[in-house]
Amino acid sequence: MTVTVKDILAWLETIAPPGLAEEWDNVGLLVGDADMPVSGVLVSLDPSPAAVAQAVAMGAQLLISHHPVIFDGRRRLPAKDPAYLLARTGIAAVAAHTNLDAAAGGVNDVLAARLGLLDVRPAADGVSRVGRLSEPLPPAAFAAYAMDRLEAPAVQWRAGERPVETVALCSGAGSSFMPPLLETADAFVTGELKYHEWPASSATVVAAGHYHTEIWIAEALAARLREAFPSLSVETAKESCPYGVMVRRRETGE
């Protein structure tokens, strides 16, 4: 039986309904023909030129990414733009962004699992998640634990006033969901916070990096796609954080 882009999109919409997406978002089929037959799919966090090249190399007809390949109001498509590259090579592109953040088994549930949280449940906002550690940790130990579990080279953090057991989280840029969660959770984990978004709170706050809180969804989604469509060749893009971290070394004075 031939599988088409439309078939895969319909499946994806059952696990991450478009209605869960924020109003400002751009999800669904963004490049290509819904009726195109598909034998190979590449799943990525970012629809980067490198991801497009990997899709071409594996002979894929579809790229599924978390971040949309077309997001803002563009006036032109230069030759190196991923949307242009996809169209030129005949590869369709589908995005599951904030709808996949909120969905059961989506980005935030995968993040909670990566952090080893127990009894995970959706927060009142429907997007964030709340769970608990198996054992409480002091604030500094929790920040180090999050850094290790997410394989982040560094984290930004602010110590709270109590041990961390209940943990709230929102992947990526989760500041808009943070304030009410700080009232009940011992810690809040997200990807990034702007300077003025850092709260004066008794809870510990950890910003582990946008990439490091979201990259885990690519392989998780690819695994679900392989199970749903056994005939497809499904690969996960080889990706890395687009920036590095340099830490100032302290002089010992010896």
Order of alpha helices (4+ residues) and beta strands (2+ residues): alpha-beta-beta-alpha-beta-alpha-beta-alpha-alpha-beta-beta-alpha-beta-beta-alpha-beta-beta-alpha-alpha-beta
